[in-house]
Amino acid sequence: MRRVPVSALPVLARHLGVSLEELIGEQPGPARRGPAPKLQQQLERLRQLPKAKQKFVVEMLETVLRQAG
């Protein structure tokens, strides 16, 4: 089993896109304000796209938001 310094845990959690509690297997505390779970899932899927497709999606989103507001 490999040991990770405690000081590295916040950095590791941030890079993995999870909370520190999730990383160490604890139940997360009370719900925090933030994006809805579905939006989080969509953002994760967006991160996995090639850069060119990410840019296309962002441009489309910006266009829709400009038209709506």
Sequence and secondary structure as in RCSB ss.txt:
>XXXX:A:sequence
MRRVPVSALPVLARHLGVSLEELIGEQPGPARRGPAPKLQQQLERLRQLPKAKQKFVVEMLETVLRQAG
>XXXX:A:secstr
     GGGHHHHHHHHT  HHHHTT    S  SS  HHHHHHHHHHHHS HHHHHHHHHHHHHHHHHH 
